[in-house]
Amino acid sequence: MTKVDVAGEVLKLTSMIRDPYFRAISYARIGYQLFLLRDNRYKKAFANAVETVKMIENPIAIIKTLIEIGKYLRKAKIAAAVKVFHQAFEMTKAIPNPVHDELIESIVNTLIELKMHDEALMYTSEIKDKIRRNEMLLRLLISYINTGKVRKAYSILEIIDEEPWYSIAAVELLKTHLKREEFGSAMKILQSLKSKYWINEAMKEIAIHLKNYGAPKATFEKFVDAALTMADELSFDALRNLLVGFGSSGEIDSVIRIIKKMPPAERIKTLKEISAKIIEDEELLRILMIKIGREEFIPVAKFLLTKLLEKPDKKYIKVVETIGARTGNEAILVKVVTFLAKVGEYNKALHFAHRVTDSHLRSLAFGSIAVNLLKEGDIDRAIDTALEVKDPKWGSWLLGELLVKILELAKSKEVEDDLEKRANEHRTLWEK
């Protein structure tokens, strides 16, 4: 059987579909297939589809059918598609909400799929519910961007006047400008944002781009200046996001220089976030702790050491030694000693422990070394270490704790590392 015969049989069988809704849609789909086969009878199939619509009684079903017919007409490059979509739209005027808006959305979605963006925009304005309308405008804007029609996307942005849709749309355009390295346009969009949340999101996008694409430092600093201008009204969250992204790319000197422009509390918060972000890169972390300013060093060092003590790892030994070498703060030195003892670097731990002079803190420093030595079964060295605490009260307390732990070790093969907790309990008791 030839192709022509097959097409003829298909058309005859389609005429036998009893339900006019399905028959009309089937004619349209077959018309498109015949068009692809270059069979001239595709025109007859589409004509039959339009004629069959007259037999449908339900107005909503008629509209849905017209949308489907319009879709396949457009795919077959038949100009009548525009009239069919308009006919469907005209019929929606008699339909109450929410069905009215649902049908308009269906028209608009189909037009976007067919890249008939201008027609889609025209019908979107007829959606009555503002949430639905803004959602469709946003989808249309993204479709314009994806097809390279950035100017058209801007025309949509001018129409959207509700949040969060305006900000979402603006950030989509900002991302496009960043990809094109159109930093001036990206800056204008950033400065048009009013929502703190979306300014932060925009800054994240900027930070990611500047990190991944190696944008010039001068460009980075322009965005920093913009963030500083906004910071008075919208907090420093936006700038922090930018600096965290830039710091994680290794630009520590630039970040430290910019951070000086921020208030002290914001500096500390930002540096803590940067240290947490780069924690897997021990060398970058060490550089950060060398470069960091004196005012920020102690709170950031405490924060970082607390994190490192959660899961001690030998790869951070140089970072911890750098912190210890840079400070005389004895509370920090105790954390340095504790970390080094936990990773088995006892000589290095003893070096820093000897710098601690406060009796309470000295007992914690040498105590942490002694407890870890006990865990390794080195009882003699653990006791010798405890005896380094010369204060009669704290030295006696530590030796007593250690002797109890030796018995705990003999009984259960485990030693509880609770010296700090117990020391605080005793200090409170002694101070009463």
LINVEN-V496199 format. One record per residue. N is the residue number from 1. SS is DSSP state (H for helix, E for strand, - for the rest). OMEGA is omega as a letter, one per 40 degrees, with the letter a starting at -180 (NA if undefined). Layout:
n = (N | N)
ss = (SS | SS)
omega = (OMEGA | OMEGA)
//
This chain:
n = (1 | 2 | 3 | 4 | 5 | 6 | 7 | 8 | 9 | 10 | 11 | 12 | 13 | 14 | 15 | 16 | 17 | 18 | 19 | 20 | 21 | 22 | 23 | 24 | 25 | 26 | 27 | 28 | 29 | 30 | 31 | 32 | 33 | 34 | 35 | 36 | 37 | 38 | 39 | 40 | 41 | 42 | 43 | 44 | 45 | 46 | 47 | 48 | 49 | 50 | 51 | 52 | 53 | 54 | 55 | 56 | 57 | 58 | 59 | 60 | 61 | 62 | 63 | 64 | 65 | 66 | 67 | 68 | 69 | 70 | 71 | 72 | 73 | 74 | 75 | 76 | 77 | 78 | 79 | 80 | 81 | 82 | 83 | 84 | 85 | 86 | 87 | 88 | 89 | 90 | 91 | 92 | 93 | 94 | 95 | 96 | 97 | 98 | 99 | 100 | 101 | 102 | 103 | 104 | 105 | 106 | 107 | 108 | 109 | 110 | 111 | 112 | 113 | 114 | 115 | 116 | 117 | 118 | 119 | 120 | 121 | 122 | 123 | 124 | 125 | 126 | 127 | 128 | 129 | 130 | 131 | 132 | 133 | 134 | 135 | 136 | 137 | 138 | 139 | 140 | 141 | 142 | 143 | 144 | 145 | 146 | 147 | 148 | 149 | 150 | 151 | 152 | 153 | 154 | 155 | 156 | 157 | 158 | 159 | 160 | 161 | 162 | 163 | 164 | 165 | 166 | 167 | 168 | 169 | 170 | 171 | 172 | 173 | 174 | 175 | 176 | 177 | 178 | 179 | 180 | 181 | 182 | 183 | 184 | 185 | 186 | 187 | 188 | 189 | 190 | 191 | 192 | 193 | 194 | 195 | 196 | 197 | 198 | 199 | 200 | 201 | 202 | 203 | 204 | 205 | 206 | 207 | 208 | 209 | 210 | 211 | 212 | 213 | 214 | 215 | 216 | 217 | 218 | 219 | 220 | 221 | 222 | 223 | 224 | 225 | 226 | 227 | 228 | 229 | 230 | 231 | 232 | 233 | 234 | 235 | 236 | 237 | 238 | 239 | 240 | 241 | 242 | 243 | 244 | 245 | 246 | 247 | 248 | 249 | 250 | 251 | 252 | 253 | 254 | 255 | 256 | 257 | 258 | 259 | 260 | 261 | 262 | 263 | 264 | 265 | 266 | 267 | 268 | 269 | 270 | 271 | 272 | 273 | 274 | 275 | 276 | 277 | 278 | 279 | 280 | 281 | 282 | 283 | 284 | 285 | 286 | 287 | 288 | 289 | 290 | 291 | 292 | 293 | 294 | 295 | 296 | 297 | 298 | 299 | 300 | 301 | 302 | 303 | 304 | 305 | 306 | 307 | 308 | 309 | 310 | 311 | 312 | 313 | 314 | 315 | 316 | 317 | 318 | 319 | 320 | 321 | 322 | 323 | 324 | 325 | 326 | 327 | 328 | 329 | 330 | 331 | 332 | 333 | 334 | 335 | 336 | 337 | 338 | 339 | 340 | 341 | 342 | 343 | 344 | 345 | 346 | 347 | 348 | 349 | 350 | 351 | 352 | 353 | 354 | 355 | 356 | 357 | 358 | 359 | 360 | 361 | 362 | 363 | 364 | 365 | 366 | 367 | 368 | 369 | 370 | 371 | 372 | 373 | 374 | 375 | 376 | 377 | 378 | 379 | 380 | 381 | 382 | 383 | 384 | 385 | 386 | 387 | 388 | 389 | 390 | 391 | 392 | 393 | 394 | 395 | 396 | 397 | 398 | 399 | 400 | 401 | 402 | 403 | 404 | 405 | 406 | 407 | 408 | 409 | 410 | 411 | 412 | 413 | 414 | 415 | 416 | 417 | 418 | 419 | 420 | 421 | 422 | 423 | 424 | 425 | 426 | 427 | 428 | 429 | 430 | 431 | 432)
ss = (- | - | H | H | H | H | H | H | H | H | H | H | H | H | - | - | - | - | - | H | H | H | H | H | H | H | H | H | H | H | H | H | H | H | H | H | - | - | - | - | - | H | H | H | H | H | H | H | H | H | H | H | H | - | - | - | - | - | H | H | H | H | H | H | H | H | H | H | H | H | H | H | H | H | H | - | - | - | - | - | H | H | H | H | H | H | H | H | H | H | H | H | - | - | - | - | - | - | H | H | H | H | H | H | H | H | H | H | H | H | H | H | H | - | - | - | H | H | H | H | H | H | H | H | - | - | - | - | - | H | H | H | H | H | H | H | H | H | H | H | H | H | H | H | H | H | - | - | - | H | H | H | H | H | H | H | H | H | H | - | - | - | - | - | H | H | H | H | H | H | H | H | H | H | H | H | H | H | H | - | - | - | H | H | H | H | H | H | H | H | H | H | - | - | - | H | H | H | H | H | H | H | H | H | H | H | H | H | H | H | H | H | H | - | - | - | H | H | H | H | H | H | H | H | H | H | H | H | H | H | H | H | H | H | - | - | H | H | H | H | H | H | H | H | H | H | H | H | - | - | - | H | H | H | H | H | H | H | H | - | - | - | - | H | H | H | H | H | H | H | H | H | H | H | H | H | H | - | - | - | - | H | H | H | H | H | H | H | H | H | H | - | - | H | H | H | H | H | H | H | H | H | H | H | H | H | H | H | H | H | - | - | - | H | H | H | H | H | H | H | H | H | H | H | H | H | - | - | - | H | H | H | H | H | H | H | H | H | H | H | H | H | - | - | - | H | H | H | H | H | H | H | H | - | - | - | - | - | H | H | H | H | H | H | H | H | H | H | H | H | H | H | H | H | H | - | - | - | H | H | H | H | H | H | H | H | - | - | - | - | - | H | H | H | H | H | H | H | H | H | H | H | H | H | H | H | H | H | H | H | H | H | - | - | - | - | - | - | H | H | H | H | H | H | H | H | H | H | H | H | H | -)
omega = (a | i | a | i | i | a | i | i | i | i | i | a | i | a | a | i | a | a | a | i | a | i | a | a | i | i | a | a | i | i | i | i | i | i | i | i | a | i | a | a | i | i | i | i | i | i | i | i | a | i | a | a | a | a | i | a | a | a | i | i | i | a | a | i | i | i | i | i | i | a | a | i | a | i | i | i | i | a | a | i | a | i | a | i | i | i | i | i | a | a | i | a | a | a | i | i | e | a | i | a | i | a | i | i | i | i | a | i | i | i | i | i | a | a | i | a | a | i | i | i | a | a | i | a | a | i | a | a | a | i | i | a | i | i | i | i | i | i | i | i | a | i | i | a | a | i | i | a | a | i | i | i | i | i | i | a | a | a | a | a | a | i | e | a | i | a | i | a | a | a | i | i | i | i | i | i | i | i | i | a | i | a | i | i | i | i | i | i | i | a | i | a | a | a | i | a | a | i | i | i | i | i | i | i | i | a | i | a | a | i | a | a | i | i | a | i | a | i | i | a | i | i | i | i | i | i | i | i | a | a | a | a | a | a | a | a | a | i | a | i | a | a | i | i | a | i | a | i | i | a | a | a | i | a | a | i | a | a | i | i | a | i | a | a | i | i | a | a | a | a | i | a | i | a | i | a | a | a | i | a | a | a | i | i | i | i | i | a | i | a | a | a | a | a | a | a | a | i | i | i | i | i | a | i | i | i | a | i | i | a | a | a | a | a | a | a | a | i | a | i | i | i | a | a | a | a | i | i | a | i | i | i | i | i | i | i | a | i | a | i | a | i | i | i | a | i | i | i | i | i | a | i | a | i | a | a | i | a | a | a | i | i | i | a | a | i | a | i | a | a | a | i | i | a | i | i | a | a | a | a | i | i | i | i | i | a | i | i | a | i | a | a | a | i | i | i | a | a | i | i | a | i | i | a | i | i | i | a | i | a | a | a | i | i | i | a | a | a | a | i | a | i | i | i | a | i | i | a | a | a | a | NA)
//
